[in-house]
Amino acid sequence: MKILYGVQATGNGHITRARALVPWLRRLGFEVDVLLSGRPRDQLFGLEVFGHYRTRKGFTFALADGRVRPMHTLFHADLKTFWRDVQDLNVEDYDVILTDFEPVTAWAAKLKGRECIGIGHQYAFQHPVPKAGFNYLARTILCWFAPASTALGLHWDSFNSPVLPPIIETDQAYRAPMVGQYLVYLPFDSHERVMNLLRAFPGVAFTYYAGVDAPYQERHIQVKPYSRAGFKDDLARAEGVVCGAGFELPSEALHLGKKLLVQPLQGQFEQCSNARALELLERAQVMRDLNPEALRRFFNASPVAPVHYPDVARAIAEWLKGGRTQSVQALADQLWAQTRAEHRQVSPHFARHLSPG
C-alpha cells in the first residue's frame, strides 16, 4: 500500500513527529512518499530518515520580535503558486493520504474527493481542550488551513476528548539531569535579545540553539547551530528547557522529566493555548517577552518526574495497517491507559536563588 504524507515544515515539531511515524509505516510494509512545505529546501536538516522527499512552497507565517504578523502573512502569501501546487499534486496513486497540518496535501485530497487523515496537535483544537486567543481568525485557520476528513489530534491530556498522547521518539531514556545545565530554544526571538537575557545569569550554564553558522562559546553560554542529533543529546543532559510553547519539544521535555519554561509566540493561538494547558496541568511555567524574573523563578523551581508516553507512532501505524476498524475514541482510550507519570526518586534540588546580573 502507498501513503502520501504531507508534513508542515514551518516548525521542527511536525518534522519530528514524521521522523517517528515514517519508520513504523515502512516497517509495517507501507510505501511512503513525503512532501514538505512551508520552508525553503536549503533550510531543512536532519531528514535522512525520509529518504527521497518533495518540497512545495506552501505557507509561512510572518514573524517579528516573537509575534505573528497576520497582515504581513497575508501580503506575502503566494496563492497562485499554492493553488497550482494543489492542482498538480497527484493523489490518485495513493491508498492513504496523511497530513500533519500540511495544506498542499490536504487541499489536493479535498479538491479530488479523497479521504485525508490529519495527524497533529492542531487537530486537537476541534475538541474542548484549553484554548486562549481563540478568535474568529484562529477558528478560520483551523478549519481551512489543512482540512482533514478524519482527525487524530494530539495533546498532553485527553481532556475527556478523543485525542491521542504526543508522538515522540520513545527510545529516549530518562537520564539524571546535570544540575545547573539548561537547554534554550527560542527561534522566534532575535538572537541578541535572547543572548542579553542569558548574559544576566552568569551562574547558569546554557546551551542555546540558534540560527548561527558555527558553534561558539561566550562565557557560560554555549551557542550551537541547529542539529537534531546534538540537540537530543543536550536535551537528555539538561536540568531544564527554556523554549517556545510549541508542542513537540515540550512533549519531549515532559517525557524525559525536564523542568520546563515556555514562552508562547504572541498572536499565535496554538502556542497561547499550549501555555494555558501546561499551566492547568501544572507541567510548566510560562514566561512573557523574555522576562528575567520568570527565568529566575524557573531556576529555583523543584525537579519534576517524567511522564511516560507510549509509542503512539507505532499504534497509529498499526491502526492504519489494520484497516482503521478501531474508532478514534477507542484508539485514544487504549493509548491513555498506557500513559503514566513516573514517581521516581529525583536528584536533590539545590536552591540557587539567582537574580538577574
HELIX and SHEET records of a PDB file:
HELIX    1   1 ASN A   12  ARG A   27  1                                  16    
HELIX    2   2 ARG A   41  GLN A   43  5                                   3    
HELIX    3   3 GLU A   48  PHE A   50  5                                   3    
HELIX    4   4 PRO A   70  HIS A   76  1                                   7    
HELIX    5   5 LEU A   79  ASP A   88  1                                  10    
HELIX    6   6 PRO A  103  LEU A  111  1                                   9    
HELIX    7   7 HIS A  121  GLN A  126  5                                   6    
HELIX    8   8 TYR A  136  TRP A  144  1                                   9    
HELIX    9   9 HIS A  191  ARG A  199  1                                   9    
HELIX   10  10 ARG A  228  ARG A  237  1                                  10    
HELIX   11  11 GLU A  248  LEU A  256  1                                   9    
HELIX   12  12 PHE A  269  LEU A  280  1                                  12    
HELIX   13  13 PRO A  292  PHE A  299  1                                   8    
HELIX   14  14 VAL A  312  LYS A  321  1                                  10    
HELIX   15  15 VAL A  328  ALA A  337  1                                  10    
SHEET    1   A 6 TYR A  53  ARG A  56  0                                        
SHEET    2   A 6 GLU A  31  SER A  37  1                                        
SHEET    3   A 6 LYS A   2  GLN A   8  1                                        
SHEET    4   A 6 VAL A  96  ASP A 100  1                                        
SHEET    5   A 6 ILE A 117  GLY A 120  1                                        
SHEET    6   A 6 THR A 150  GLY A 153  1                                        
SHEET    1   B 2 LEU A  63  ALA A  64  0                                        
SHEET    2   B 2 ARG A  67  VAL A  68 -1                                        
SHEET    1   C 7 TYR A 216  GLU A 218  0                                        
SHEET    2   C 7 ILE A 221  LYS A 224 -1                                        
SHEET    3   C 7 ALA A 205  TYR A 209  1                                        
SHEET    4   C 7 MET A 178  TYR A 185  1                                        
SHEET    5   C 7 ALA A 238  GLY A 244  1                                        
SHEET    6   C 7 LYS A 259  GLN A 263  1                                        
SHEET    7   C 7 GLN A 285  VAL A 286  1                                        
SHEET    1   D 2 VAL A 307  HIS A 308  0                                        
SHEET    2   D 2 ARG A 340  ALA A 341 -1                                        
END                                                                             
